[in-house]
Amino acid sequence: MKCITVKQPWATLLVAGATRYLVRDWRTFHRGPLVIGASNRLPRAGVELCCDPDMRAILRRYGYDYAMELPIRAALGTVSLADCLLATRDTLTLLDPEDPAMVFGWVQLGCWVWICQDLRAFGCPVPMAGRLGIYSIPNSLIPGP
């Protein structure tokens, strides 16, 4: 199965269904299932974002009181990648302005917004080292429904 590594808190927010947007500075032609892996560390910017009162409220809805509780170096769930569009002044109007990726400024002009659907978190994170880009992982790593 194909996989992509995402920094926290976005990896958790994506598989939990809090956001439908995965933001990258590159385009993909991949469509369909994609495992979301949490990166190997929690970057300082991620910790600072998790301290924002509004972000903390979102994370608490999914059982995380503090940034350091977010899983790292693990597969968290799956999404189905439905589309990929360049963020321009025109295409931004097509996106949900209430989505946390929009509210917290993850979506920026000039970036690629990967639109995801069928978001599903695994019951427990599956330990796994991440990599750059889209890469393949064994299907045996993926827990059943």
Sequence and secondary structure as in RCSB ss.txt:
>XXXX:A:sequence
MKCITVKQPWATLLVAGATRYLVRDWRTFHRGPLVIGASNRLPRAGVELCCDPDMRAILRRYGYDYAMELPIRAA
LGTVSLADCLLATRDTLTLLDPEDPAMVFGWVQLGCWVWICQDLRAFGCPVPMAGRLGIYSIPNSLIPGP
>XXXX:A:secstr
 EEEEE TTHHHHHHHTS  EEEESS     EEEEEEE SS  HHHHHHHHSHHHHHHHHHTT SSGGGS  SEE
EEEEEEEEEEE  HHHHTTS TTSHHHHTT S TTSEEEEEEEEEEEEEEEE    SSEEE  GGGS   
